[in-house]
Amino acid sequence: MNRTSLALRITVVCLAVAAVAVVVAGLVAARLIRTTGSDVLRQSLSAQADVIASQLDDTGIGNRLRVGKAAEVVRGQGIDVVVRRPNGTIDGDGTDAAIAATETGFTRSGTVVVEGRRYLVEVRTVGARGAAFALVQSTEIGEARGRTLVRNTVLALGAGLAVAAIAGLLLSRMLSRPLRRAASVANGMRAGRRDLRVPVEGPSEVADVAKSVNELADALQYSEARQREFLLSVSHELRTPLTAVTGFAEAIGDGVAEGEDARRAGQTIHREAERLERLVSDLLELARLGADEFRLDPARLDLAALIDECADVWRLRCARQDVTLLVERPPGEVPVVADPRRLRQVVDGLAENALRVTPAGAPIVFSLVVADGQARLAVRDGGPGLAPEDYPVAFERGVLNRRYRDSRPVGSGIGLALAHGLVTRMGGTLTAGPAPEGGAAFTVGLRLGRAR
């Protein structure tokens, strides 16, 4: 789809605004020039008539206005002189001028049209015997001057229009340049570049666009870095069981492992296959967790009873590793609203993580506390715990796996992230901190209440 550029649009808008302003100013100026020119011409003619009248009387008025300085001055300006003598005789310089003066009756001044031409007539009475004279001037002189002024005004307005076009073009380039840079950086990001940034400059709106593009680039760079780290972590976790499965399968296939060795090889393959299955299941659950189709079935449940059920299962597994499982909970029922299956998945995941790092002889504690309208279920362990700076990032995918996989047993790197996502979707909180037993404590907080 073809679209006009912002620069072209700004230029066109500036030209359109300037053109409208020029047209309106030109029309107004032409009208004012014509009106003002006519008024100025009339005032000048009236002033000259007053000056001449002040110097005359009715004695020899005709002769005095046909010769002398007064007559020379007015005739030099294209003004005709028409005289009415005391006896009523009309004496004038031109036929049309005489007709125009006669039509006024030598009693009023005004504008007279003779054969399609407009004349300004200024009449003055001289003496007491009815003598009078009229100064007659064609309006074409004023109109010619007006046309000259209009032409000059149009030229000036045209120059203004050209300046507006140049200013619009420069303005459009100034505004579109940072936007084009932002578009170029966005195209580079689409092609895979993450090192490009847009200079934050120009008007505030344009600068906001550049800043947003830069923030998007930073977010993409950070997100992709985390994805790469997560993939490396998952690849590391996959490689170990796959290596074991491949090696023992080859031993059985080649006939190297027989009898009891073959049985142990089969057990190892089965155990590592289950580990792979759990890892793949966690990955799928984590991927689905952020999708809209991920379903939860919240219901009213007794959190104390759920803790007892989990303890029955995990007490036997802990005993096999000489780890003591303790349960601390208040008597009676602790009602919460949550998805029972997902909540059990969270508790099992936290217990598995705790058992993995808890040495023989150390305890694991399931603790349930009710306070401030909230039930807090904590899974604490007597293991080595975490560094203080690791608790805030404990639920980020693969962070703990990368930091501790060379020093202690670790999981897939996504179990805590999955647990945090599940608890959050159920409207609860999951936090991490040090435990009194010396290890780490992971606490699930859920509101007390009933299902609607």
VOVO-381733 format. One record per residue: x, z, y of N, C-alpha, C in turn. Coordinates in steps of 0.02 Angstrom, whole numbers, padded with zeros to 5 digits, always signed. Layout:
<recs>
XZYXZYXZY;...
</recs>
This chain:
<recs>
+00043+00000-00060+00000+00000+00000+00044+00000+00062;+00035-00050+00105+00076-00057+00165+00050-00011+00219;+00095+00026+00249+00076+00070+00304+00123+00057+00362;+00096+00062+00423+00138+00054+00482+00181+00115+00490;+00240+00106+00520+00286+00161+00528+00264+00206+00586;+00289+00268+00584+00273+00315+00637+00301+00291+00704;+00361+00261+00702+00391+00236+00764+00346+00183+00797;+00320+00137+00756+00276+00085+00782+00213+00115+00810;+00185+00163+00774+00123+00194+00798+00133+00230+00865;+00188+00267+00871+00201+00302+00934+00211+00253+00991;+00248+00198+00977+00258+00148+01029+00193+00117+01050;+00151+00099+01001+00086+00069+01017+00042+00117+01057;+00043+00181+01037+00002+00230+01073+00027+00237+01145;+00093+00242+01154+00120+00247+01222+00101+00186+01264;+00107+00126+01234+00089+00065+01270+00015+00065+01287;-00027+00085+01239-00099+00085+01252-00117+00133+01308;-00087+00194+01306-00101+00242+01359-00076+00216+01426;-00015+00188+01426+00012+00161+01488-00030+00103+01514;-00053+00059+01468-00093+00002+01489-00159+00024+01519;-00191+00073+01488-00254+00099+01516-00242+00129+01585;-00187+00168+01590-00171+00198+01655-00157+00145+01708;-00122+00091+01688-00106+00037+01735-00169+00001+01757;-00213-00013+01710-00274-00049+01728-00317-00007+01775;-00326+00057+01757-00367+00100+01800-00335+00108+01869;-00268+00120+01869-00234+00128+01934-00236+00063+01974;-00230+00007+01941-00233-00057+01976-00300-00070+02008;-00354-00056+01969-00421-00067+01996-00435-00021+02055;-00416+00043+02047-00426+00090+02102-00384+00070+02162;-00321+00052+02149-00277+00034+02204-00302-00029+02241;-00325-00079+02203-00350-00140+02235-00410-00125+02279;-00455-00083+02253-00514-00065+02293-00494-00027+02356;-00447+00020+02348-00425+00059+02406-00388+00014+02456;-00348-00032+02429-00310-00076+02475-00357-00120+02515;-00407-00149+02481-00454-00192+02517-00492-00151+02570;-00516-00093+02550-00555-00052+02597-00511-00028+02655;-00452-00004+02637-00407+00021+02689-00384-00035+02735;-00370-00094+02708-00348-00150+02749-00402-00170+02799;-00464-00172+02776-00519-00189+02822-00528-00137+02876;-00522-00073+02856-00529-00019+02906-00474-00020+02957;-00413-00032+02932-00356-00034+02978-00363-00092+03027;-00385-00150+03001-00394-00208+03044-00448-00195+03096;-00502-00161+03076-00557-00146+03123-00533-00097+03176;-00496-00045+03155-00472+00004+03203-00424-00027+03253;-00380-00071+03228-00333-00104+03273-00369-00148+03324;-00419-00185+03300-00457-00229+03345-00496-00188+03397;-00524-00131+03375-00561-00088+03421-00515-00058+03474;-00455-00037+03453-00408-00008+03501-00386-00059+03553;-00375-00120+03531-00355-00172+03579-00412-00188+03627;-00474-00188+03602-00531-00201+03646-00538-00146+03697;-00525-00083+03676-00530-00028+03724-00477-00034+03778;-00416-00053+03757-00361-00060+03806-00378-00114+03857;-00403-00172+03833-00419-00227+03877-00476-00208+03923;-00527-00175+03896-00585-00157+03937-00566-00109+03993;-00517-00067+03981-00497-00018+04032-00461-00051+04090;-00440-00112+04080-00401-00147+04132-00443-00200+04169;-00509-00206+04153-00550-00259+04181-00608-00232+04221;-00634-00275+04265-00700-00264+04294-00735-00331+04292;-00796-00335+04317-00835-00396+04308-00816-00450+04359;-00766-00437+04399-00745-00486+04447-00696-00535+04415;-00717-00594+04405-00673-00645+04376-00652-00629+04305;-00698-00600+04266-00681-00578+04198-00661-00637+04154;-00696-00693+04163-00680-00750+04121-00610-00775+04133;-00591-00782+04196-00525-00808+04211-00470-00759+04191;-00484-00697+04201-00432-00647+04186-00420-00642+04111;-00470-00657+04069-00459-00654+03997-00436-00720+03967;-00432-00770+04007-00408-00833+03980-00334-00843+03995;-00310-00808+04046-00239-00812+04063-00212-00741+04072;-00149-00735+04069-00121-00669+04079-00095-00639+04014;-00063-00580+04022-00031-00547+03964-00081-00525+03911;-00139-00499+03932-00188-00475+03883-00209-00531+03837;-00224-00590+03868-00246-00646+03827-00189-00669+03781;-00128-00671+03806-00073-00692+03764-00062-00645+03704;-00069-00580+03717-00057-00531+03663-00108-00539+03608;-00171-00541+03625-00223-00543+03572-00223-00611+03537;-00213-00665+03575-00212-00730+03542-00151-00737+03497;-00096-00704+03515-00037-00705+03472-00048-00671+03405;-00099-00629+03399-00115-00594+03337-00172-00629+03299;-00190-00689+03321-00243-00725+03287-00312-00701+03307;-00319-00672+03365-00384-00645+03388-00412-00692+03441;-00475-00711+03433-00510-00753+03482-00546-00709+03532;-00549-00733+03594-00582-00696+03648-00644-00736+03670;-00701-00704+03668-00764-00735+03690-00790-00694+03748;-00806-00727+03804-00828-00692+03865-00899-00712+03883;-00937-00661+03901-01003-00675+03930-00999-00655+04003;-01007-00707+04047-01002-00694+04119-01065-00660+04144;-01062-00633+04206-01122-00600+04233-01182-00647+04237;-01171-00712+04242-01227-00759+04246-01252-00781+04177;-01222-00752+04124-01246-00768+04056-01208-00824+04022;-01160-00855+04055-01122-00909+04025-01074-00882+03973;-01071-00917+03916-01027-00897+03861-00965-00940+03863;-00908-00909+03864-00844-00944+03866-00802-00916+03809;-00784-00958+03761-00747-00931+03703-00690-00976+03683;-00645-00948+03641-00587-00985+03617-00604-01033+03561;-00653-01017+03520-00668-01059+03463-00743-01059+03450;-00766-01112+03418-00838-01118+03405-00863-01064+03360;-00828-01053+03301-00850-01001+03254-00847-00933+03286;-00794-00919+03325-00788-00855+03358-00844-00845+03407;-00861-00898+03446-00916-00892+03495-00982-00879+03460;-00993-00913+03403-01055-00902+03366-01058-00830+03341;-01002-00805+03314-01002-00737+03289-01016-00687+03344;-00986-00698+03404-00997-00652+03459-01069-00657+03484;-01096-00717+03486-01164-00726+03509-01214-00691+03463;-01201-00692+03397-01247-00660+03350-01251-00585+03361;-01199-00556+03388-01202-00483+03402-01241-00470+03466;-01254-00522+03505-01290-00513+03568-01248-00477+03619;-01183-00472+03607-01137-00436+03652-01160-00365+03664;-01196-00337+03614-01221-00268+03622-01194-00222+03567;-01166-00249+03514-01141-00206+03459-01080-00238+03428;-01041-00196+03399-00983-00219+03361-01001-00218+03287;-00966-00260+03248-00981-00261+03177-00949-00320+03143;-00974-00335+03081-00949-00390+03041-01002-00444+03039;-00981-00505+03052-01027-00562+03055-01001-00616+03008;-01046-00649+02971-01028-00703+02926-01051-00768+02957;-01002-00814+02966-01018-00880+02993-00991-00932+02945;-01037-00971+02916-01019-01024+02869-00974-00998+02813;-00993-00940+02786-00958-00911+02729-00894-00873+02746;-00877-00871+02809-00817-00834+02828-00838-00771+02866;-00802-00717+02851-00818-00652+02881-00774-00641+02942;-00806-00616+02996-00771-00602+03059-00785-00531+03080;-00733-00500+03106-00741-00434+03138-00751-00446+03214;-00802-00415+03242-00818-00426+03312-00819-00358+03348;-00779-00352+03401-00778-00292+03442-00802-00311+03512;-00859-00284+03532-00890-00301+03596-00879-00245+03646;-00862-00264+03708-00855-00215+03762-00891-00242+03824;-00929-00199+03858-00963-00217+03920-00918-00199+03979;-00916-00244+04029-00872-00234+04086-00915-00236+04149;-00910-00186+04191-00947-00185+04253-01021-00169+04242;-01058-00177+04297-01129-00160+04294-01174-00221+04298;-01145-00282+04298-01186-00342+04307-01196-00381+04242;-01183-00348+04186-01196-00380+04121-01139-00420+04094;-01081-00417+04126-01023-00452+04099-00998-00415+04037;-00974-00453+03988-00948-00423+03926-00900-00471+03893;-00860-00445+03848-00816-00488+03809-00815-00463+03736;-00794-00507+03693-00790-00490+03621-00724-00515+03594;-00691-00472+03556-00631-00492+03520-00653-00508+03448;-00639-00567+03426-00661-00592+03360-00600-00608+03317;-00598-00579+03258-00541-00591+03212-00567-00602+03142;-00542-00653+03109-00562-00667+03040-00533-00614+02993;-00572-00594+02943-00548-00544+02894-00498-00574+02845;-00488-00640+02847-00441-00670+02800-00370-00645+02810;-00356-00626+02872-00288-00600+02886-00278-00534+02848;-00328-00489+02854-00324-00425+02818-00326-00435+02743;-00368-00484+02721-00372-00496+02648-00307-00523+02621;-00273-00566+02660-00208-00592+02639-00157-00535+02633;-00158-00491+02683-00113-00434+02678-00131-00390+02617;-00197-00383+02606-00219-00342+02549-00197-00373+02483;-00202-00440+02479-00180-00473+02417-00105-00463+02406;-00068-00465+02460+00004-00453+02453+00018-00382+02427;-00019-00334+02456-00010-00265+02433-00032-00257+02360;-00088-00289+02342-00111-00285+02272-00059-00316+02225;-00031-00373+02246+00019-00406+02204+00080-00361+02196;+00102-00330+02250+00159-00284+02245+00143-00223+02202;+00080-00199+02209+00060-00142+02168+00058-00160+02094;+00032-00220+02079+00030-00242+02009+00100-00249+01981;+00146-00275+02022+00215-00280+01999+00245-00211+01984;+00229-00163+02028+00254-00095+02017+00225-00064+01954;+00159-00075+01944+00126-00049+01884+00153-00083+01821;+00166-00148+01827+00196-00183+01769+00264-00155+01751;+00304-00140+01803+00369-00109+01791+00360-00041+01757;+00308-00003+01780+00294+00061+01747+00273+00052+01675;+00235-00001+01661+00215-00015+01592+00276-00030+01548;+00323-00069+01576+00384-00084+01538+00424-00021+01525;+00428+00022+01576+00464+00085+01567+00430+00128+01514;+00362+00128+01514+00326+00166+01464+00339+00139+01394;+00343+00073+01387+00358+00044+01322+00427+00064+01298;+00476+00062+01343+00544+00082+01324+00546+00156+01306;+00511+00198+01348+00509+00269+01333+00475+00283+01267;+00420+00247+01253+00386+00256+01189+00429+00237+01130;+00467+00183+01138+00512+00163+01084+00567+00214+01072;+00597+00239+01127+00649+00290+01119+00620+00354+01089;+00560+00374+01113+00529+00435+01087+00513+00427+01013;+00487+00369+00995+00470+00359+00924+00532+00362+00880;+00586+00333+00904+00648+00336+00864+00674+00407+00860;+00668+00444+00915+00691+00513+00914+00651+00556+00865;+00585+00544+00863+00542+00583+00817+00549+00559+00745;+00555+00494+00735+00555+00468+00667+00622+00475+00632;+00676+00481+00671+00742+00485+00640+00749+00545+00592;+00731+00607+00614+00736+00663+00566+00687+00656+00508;+00629+00625+00520+00582+00615+00465+00609+00565+00415;+00643+00513+00439+00674+00466+00393+00730+00499+00353;+00766+00544+00386+00818+00580+00350+00787+00623+00295;+00731+00657+00312+00698+00698+00262+00673+00656+00204;+00646+00597+00220+00623+00552+00166+00681+00528+00123;+00739+00515+00155+00797+00493+00118+00822+00548+00071;+00822+00610+00096+00842+00667+00054+00793+00676-00004;+00728+00670+00011+00677+00677-00042+00687+00623-00096;+00702+00562-00075+00715+00509-00125+00777+00525-00166;+00829+00553-00133+00888+00572-00170+00873+00628-00220;+00831+00675-00200+00811+00729-00246+00772+00700-00305;+00730+00651-00292+00692+00619-00346+00740+00585-00395;+00795+00560-00369+00844+00527-00412+00891+00576-00448;+00882+00640-00434+00922+00690-00469+00973+00726-00427;+00981+00706-00364+01030+00740-00321+01002+00807-00299;+01043+00859-00301+01022+00925-00279+01069+00953-00225;+01118+00913-00204+01165+00935-00154+01149+00909-00084;+01093+00875-00078+01075+00846-00013+01033+00895+00027;+01045+00896+00093+01005+00938+00137+00990+00899+00201;+00936+00918+00234+00914+00884+00295+00935+00926+00355;+00966+00896+00406+00981+00935+00467+00916+00959+00499;+00913+01023+00515+00854+01052+00547+00860+01041+00622;+00825+00991+00647+00830+00973+00717+00764+00940+00739;+00760+00926+00804+00700+00893+00830+00647+00944+00849;+00586+00919+00865+00530+00964+00881+00516+01013+00825;+00480+01066+00841+00469+01120+00792+00435+01095+00729;+00385+01049+00737+00350+01024+00678+00397+00984+00633;+00438+00942+00663+00485+00902+00624+00538+00948+00593;+00560+00998+00630+00609+01046+00603+00579+01084+00544;+00514+01099+00548+00481+01134+00492+00481+01090+00429;+00470+01025+00438+00472+00979+00381+00542+00980+00349;+00594+00975+00391+00662+00975+00366+00678+01041+00330;+00656+01096+00360+00668+01162+00328+00632+01167+00261;+00571+01142+00257+00533+01144+00194+00567+01102+00140;+00593+01043+00160+00628+01000+00111+00690+01036+00086;+00727+01069+00131+00787+01105+00110+00769+01162+00063;+00715+01199+00080+00695+01254+00036+00673+01228-00032;+00640+01170-00033+00621+01140-00097+00683+01121-00138;+00732+01093-00104+00795+01076-00139+00828+01138-00168;+00830+01192-00129+00859+01254-00153+00820+01281-00214;+00753+01279-00209+00712+01304-00264+00722+01262-00327;+00726+01195-00319+00737+01152-00377+00806+01165-00407;+00855+01173-00365+00923+01185-00389+00925+01251-00428;+00893+01303-00401+00893+01368-00435+00853+01364-00500;+00795+01331-00497+00753+01325-00557+00789+01287-00613;+00820+01232-00595+00854+01192-00645+00915+01229-00673;+00948+01268-00630+01005+01307-00655+00982+01359-00706;+00924+01390-00690+00897+01439-00737+00875+01404-00802;+00847+01345-00796+00827+01309-00857+00887+01291-00900;+00941+01269-00867+01001+01254-00906+01029+01316-00941;+01030+01372-00904+01054+01433-00934+01008+01455-00992;+00944+01447-00982+00897+01465-01035+00906+01421-01097;+00914+01356-01085+00925+01311-01142+00989+01327-01178;+01042+01344-01140+01104+01363-01173+01095+01426-01215;+01056+01473-01187+01043+01535-01224+01004+01521-01288;+00951+01481-01282+00910+01465-01341+00951+01426-01392;+00993+01379-01367+01035+01341-01412+01082+01387-01451;+01108+01437-01416+01152+01485-01450+01114+01523-01503;+01053+01543-01488+01013+01580-01536+00993+01536-01596;+00980+01473-01583+00961+01427-01637+01020+01410-01682;+01078+01407-01652+01136+01384-01690+01154+01432-01746;+01148+01497-01733+01168+01546-01785+01125+01542-01848;+01058+01546-01842+01019+01540-01904+01023+01472-01936;+01028+01419-01895+01034+01352-01924+01099+01345-01964;+01152+01374-01937+01216+01372-01973+01211+01408-02040;+01178+01467-02038+01171+01505-02100+01128+01468-02150;+01072+01440-02127+01027+01404-02171+01063+01344-02202;+01099+01306-02159+01134+01247-02184+01188+01265-02234;+01227+01317-02218+01281+01336-02262+01257+01360-02330;+01208+01404-02331+01183+01430-02395+01145+01376-02434;+01110+01332-02397+01075+01277-02432+01125+01230-02465;+01181+01216-02431+01232+01174-02461+01264+01208-02522;+01273+01274-02517+01302+01310-02574+01257+01307-02635;+01192+01314-02624+01145+01309-02680+01143+01238-02706;+01140+01189-02660+01137+01119-02680+01198+01097-02718;+01257+01121-02698+01318+01101-02732+01331+01141-02796;+01289+01191-02810+01298+01231-02870+01350+01285-02863;+01374+01295-02800+01425+01347-02789+01395+01416-02798;+01333+01424-02771+01299+01489-02777+01253+01486-02837;+01264+01532-02884+01223+01536-02944+01206+01608-02959;+01153+01617-02995+01133+01684-03016+01118+01729-02957;+01151+01787-02954+01140+01835-02901+01159+01807-02833;+01212+01767-02831+01232+01735-02767+01178+01689-02742;+01147+01651-02786+01094+01606-02766+01034+01644-02740;+01019+01702-02773+00963+01742-02750+00976+01769-02679;+01037+01794-02667+01053+01818-02600+01053+01761-02549;+01076+01703-02571+01075+01646-02525+01003+01628-02507;+00959+01629-02556+00888+01615-02542+00858+01666-02496;+00874+01730-02505+00849+01782-02460+00874+01771-02389;+00937+01753-02383+00965+01740-02317+00931+01681-02283;+00921+01628-02322+00887+01569-02294+00817+01588-02272;+00781+01628-02313+00713+01648-02295+00713+01691-02232;+00761+01737-02227+00764+01780-02169+00780+01740-02105;+00828+01695-02109+00846+01655-02051+00790+01606-02032;+00753+01582-02083+00696+01538-02068+00642+01576-02031;+00630+01638-02051+00581+01679-02015+00604+01692-01943;+00669+01702-01935+00696+01711-01867+00685+01649-01825;+00698+01592-01854+00685+01529-01818+00611+01522-01801;+00569+01540-01848+00497+01534-01836+00475+01579-01778;+00502+01641-01777+00484+01686-01721+00509+01658-01655;+00569+01631-01656+00597+01603-01594+00555+01545-01569;+00536+01499-01614+00495+01442-01593+00427+01466-01570;+00398+01515-01604+00333+01541-01584+00336+01572-01514;+00390+01610-01501+00398+01640-01435+00404+01586-01381;+00441+01534-01397+00448+01479-01348+00381+01447-01334;+00342+01435-01385+00276+01404-01375+00230+01450-01336;+00231+01514-01352+00189+01562-01317+00208+01565-01243;+00274+01566-01230+00297+01569-01161+00278+01507-01122;+00280+01449-01156+00260+01387-01122+00186+01386-01108;+00146+01412-01155+00073+01413-01146+00050+01465-01096;+00092+01516-01085+00071+01573-01045+00054+01553-00973;+00091+01505-00947+00077+01484-00878+00024+01430-00872;-00004+01408-00929-00053+01354-00927-00123+01384-00919;-00168+01343-00891-00236+01366-00880-00275+01377-00944;-00255+01341-00997-00294+01347-01059-00274+01408-01100;-00224+01446-01077-00205+01506-01114-00262+01557-01110;-00286+01578-01168-00345+01621-01172-00326+01693-01186;-00363+01737-01154-00360+01808-01169-00430+01831-01187;-00435+01878-01232-00500+01906-01252-00500+01980-01236;-00510+01998-01172-00508+02069-01154-00568+02107-01183;-00555+02167-01203-00607+02210-01231-00587+02282-01219;-00636+02326-01225-00621+02397-01220-00587+02420-01284;-00531+02455-01277-00496+02479-01336-00467+02548-01321;-00453+02584-01375-00423+02650-01369-00347+02642-01375;-00313+02652-01319-00241+02641-01319-00205+02693-01363;-00233+02754-01367-00202+02805-01409-00206+02785-01483;-00263+02756-01504-00270+02733-01573-00222+02675-01587;-00213+02631-01539-00167+02575-01548-00096+02600-01557;-00077+02652-01519-00010+02681-01527-00001+02711-01596;-00053+02744-01621-00048+02773-01689-00039+02718-01741;-00075+02663-01734-00069+02608-01782+00001+02579-01780;+00027+02568-01720+00095+02541-01714+00146+02589-01744;+00136+02654-01732+00184+02704-01758+00185+02704-01834;+00126+02695-01866+00124+02693-01939+00167+02637-01967;+00165+02580-01933+00204+02522-01956+00278+02532-01942;+00294+02552-01881+00364+02555-01861+00401+02617-01886;+00364+02668-01907+00398+02727-01933+00437+02711-01996;+00407+02669-02040+00442+02650-02101+00503+02607-02086;+00497+02560-02040+00553+02517-02024+00609+02557-01991;+00591+02605-01950+00642+02647-01918+00678+02690-01970;+00640+02715-02019+00670+02758-02070+00722+02720-02111;+00712+02657-02122+00760+02617-02159+00827+02613-02124;+00827+02620-02058+00890+02618-02021+00910+02687-01996;+00879+02738-02025+00895+02808-02008+00883+02821-01933;+00829+02793-01908+00809+02803-01838+00743+02842-01839;+00738+02892-01798+00678+02934-01795+00628+02905-01744;+00567+02897-01765+00514+02874-01720+00470+02932-01700;+00464+02945-01635+00423+03000-01609+00365+02971-01569;+00308+03005-01571+00249+02984-01534+00229+03041-01487;+00223+03026-01424+00201+03074-01374+00139+03046-01340;+00082+03078-01352+00020+03053-01322-00028+03111-01311;-00073+03103-01263-00122+03157-01252-00175+03156-01307;-00208+03211-01319-00261+03212-01369-00322+03173-01343;-00361+03148-01390-00422+03113-01372-00411+03039-01359;-00463+03009-01334-00464+02936-01324-00437+02918-01255;-00401+02862-01253-00375+02835-01189-00402+02764-01183;-00460+02754-01150-00490+02687-01148-00458+02642-01095;-00442+02582-01115-00418+02532-01068-00452+02466-01085;-00447+02417-01040-00474+02350-01052-00415+02302-01058;-00407+02273-01116-00351+02227-01129-00368+02186-01191;-00326+02136-01203-00332+02096-01264-00295+02134-01320;-00331+02160-01371-00298+02202-01422-00241+02166-01457;-00252+02102-01475-00201+02066-01512-00139+02056-01469;-00148+02036-01405-00091+02024-01362-00055+02089-01345;-00093+02143-01335-00061+02207-01320-00020+02231-01379;-00046+02222-01440-00008+02241-01499+00055+02198-01504;+00051+02134-01485+00109+02091-01486+00162+02117-01437;+00141+02142-01379+00188+02168-01330+00222+02231-01357;+00183+02277-01385+00212+02339-01410+00260+02325-01468;+00241+02280-01514+00286+02263-01569+00351+02232-01544;+00345+02189-01493+00406+02158-01466+00452+02209-01434;+00424+02257-01396+00465+02308-01365+00497+02353-01419;+00457+02370-01471+00484+02412-01525+00540+02377-01563;+00533+02312-01573+00585+02274-01608+00649+02273-01568;+00643+02262-01502+00702+02264-01460+00736+02332-01461;+00695+02386-01460+00723+02454-01460+00759+02468-01526;+00728+02449-01582+00759+02462-01647+00823+02422-01656;+00828+02364-01626+00887+02322-01634+00949+02355-01605;+00941+02394-01550+00999+02422-01516+01007+02497-01528;+00960+02529-01563+00963+02602-01573+01007+02618-01633;+01059+02657-01626+01102+02674-01682+01070+02725-01729;+01096+02731-01789+01070+02780-01837+01075+02851-01808;+01022+02890-01820+01021+02958-01795+00991+02965-01726;+00982+02911-01689+00953+02914-01622+00878+02901-01626;+00840+02923-01578+00767+02916-01582+00740+02855-01545;+00680+02836-01565+00638+02790-01527+00573+02827-01513;+00548+02823-01452+00489+02862-01432+00435+02815-01407;+00374+02824-01434+00314+02793-01406+00280+02847-01363;+00279+02837-01298+00253+02888-01253+00192+02860-01216;+00138+02898-01215+00077+02878-01180+00058+02933-01131;+00053+02915-01067+00036+02963-01014-00021+02935-00974;-00068+02979-00956-00125+02959-00914-00118+02994-00847;-00116+02955-00792-00109+02984-00725-00131+02934-00673;-00164+02959-00621-00185+02918-00564-00228+02859-00586;-00273+02872-00634-00318+02819-00656-00285+02763-00694;-00226+02776-00721-00189+02725-00757-00158+02755-00820;-00157+02714-00873-00124+02733-00935-00056+02700-00936;-00003+02740-00949+00065+02714-00951+00093+02724-01021;+00105+02668-01054+00133+02668-01121+00206+02648-01116;+00251+02693-01137+00323+02679-01133+00353+02677-01203;+00397+02628-01212+00437+02624-01273+00509+02639-01252;+00533+02699-01274+00600+02721-01254+00646+02722-01315;+00710+02711-01303+00757+02711-01359+00819+02751-01341;+00856+02770-01393+00918+02807-01384+00979+02764-01390;+00972+02699-01373+01028+02653-01378+01074+02656-01318;+01114+02606-01308+01163+02606-01254+01133+02596-01185;+01070+02572-01182+01039+02561-01117+01066+02500-01081;+01047+02493-01018+01067+02436-00978+01104+02460-00916;+01143+02416-00888+01175+02431-00824+01121+02435-00770;+01131+02477-00719+01079+02486-00668+01057+02420-00636;+01104+02374-00627+01085+02311-00594+01047+02264-00641;+01044+02281-00706+01009+02237-00753+00935+02253-00760;+00914+02313-00741+00843+02330-00748+00797+02286-00705;+00816+02270-00642+00771+02227-00603+00764+02156-00630;+00813+02133-00669+00810+02064-00694+00798+02062-00769;+00775+02117-00797+00769+02121-00870+00718+02072-00897;+00668+02052-00856+00614+02009-00881+00625+01936-00864;+00683+01920-00837+00699+01850-00826+00727+01820-00890;+00705+01759-00905+00722+01729-00969+00798+01722-00979;+00821+01751-01035+00890+01741-01056+00943+01780-01019;+00925+01820-00968+00975+01855-00928+01011+01908-00971;+00972+01951-01003+01003+02004-01044+01039+01973-01104;+01012+01919-01131+01045+01887-01188+01115+01863-01170;+01122+01833-01111+01188+01807-01091+01236+01864-01076;+01211+01920-01050+01256+01974-01029+01278+02018-01087;+01238+02024-01139+01252+02073-01191+01263+02044-01261;+01259+01978-01269+01262+01951-01337+01331+01958-01368;+01382+01969-01327+01449+01977-01355+01466+02051-01369;+01421+02097-01349+01437+02168-01357+01387+02207-01399;+01327+02177-01412+01276+02213-01451+01227+02163-01481;+01187+02184-01530+01136+02138-01556+01085+02121-01502;+01067+02057-01497+01019+02035-01447+00967+01992-01481;+00911+01983-01446+00858+01941-01472+00864+01870-01448;+00806+01837-01444+00806+01767-01424+00817+01757-01350;+00809+01810-01311+00817+01803-01238+00751+01788-01203;+00697+01780-01240+00633+01765-01208+00579+01816-01225;+00595+01864-01269+00544+01912-01289+00519+01954-01231;+00564+01980-01190+00543+02021-01133+00506+01980-01081;+00527+01918-01070+00492+01874-01023+00421+01861-01048;+00413+01850-01113+00347+01839-01142+00304+01902-01135;+00333+01960-01150+00295+02023-01144+00273+02034-01072;+00317+02022-01025+00300+02031-00954+00243+01984-00934;+00247+01921-00957+00193+01874-00941+00126+01894-00971;+00127+01919-01033+00065+01940-01065+00033+01999-01029;+00074+02049-01013+00047+02108-00979+00021+02089-00910;+00057+02046-00875+00034+02025-00808-00032+01988-00813;-00040+01944-00862-00103+01908-00870-00161+01955-00888;-00146+02011-00918-00198+02060-00934-00212+02108-00876;-00181+02096-00819-00193+02137-00760-00152+02200-00757;-00101+02205-00798-00059+02265-00799+00009+02253-00770;+00053+02302-00780+00122+02297-00755+00169+02316-00812;+00229+02287-00811+00281+02304-00859+00345+02314-00820;+00373+02374-00825+00433+02391-00787+00487+02415-00835;+00549+02414-00811+00606+02435-00851+00646+02487-00812;+00675+02535-00850+00715+02587-00818+00752+02627-00871;+00794+02673-00851+00830+02715-00899+00784+02765-00933;+00800+02781-00995+00760+02828-01034+00796+02895-01039;+00758+02949-01046+00790+03015-01055+00832+03019-01118;+00817+02978-01168+00855+02979-01230+00923+02944-01223;+00937+02915-01165+01001+02884-01153+00999+02808-01153;+00945+02780-01179+00940+02707-01182+00896+02681-01126;+00855+02631-01142+00811+02599-01094+00739+02617-01109;+00697+02616-01058+00625+02628-01065+00588+02570-01034;+00542+02542-01073+00499+02488-01048+00428+02514-01048;+00396+02514-00988+00333+02548-00978+00278+02497-00960;+00224+02499-00999+00166+02457-00987+00114+02499-00950;+00092+02476-00893+00040+02511-00855-00025+02472-00856;-00080+02505-00877-00146+02475-00880-00197+02521-00848;-00245+02493-00813-00296+02533-00781-00345+02559-00833;-00367+02621-00822-00419+02649-00864-00485+02618-00845;-00528+02608-00892-00594+02580-00875-00630+02554-00936;-00688+02524-00922-00730+02497-00975-00739+02422-00963;-00752+02388-01016-00765+02316-01012-00831+02304-00979;-00836+02250-00939-00900+02234-00907-00946+02198-00955;
</recs>
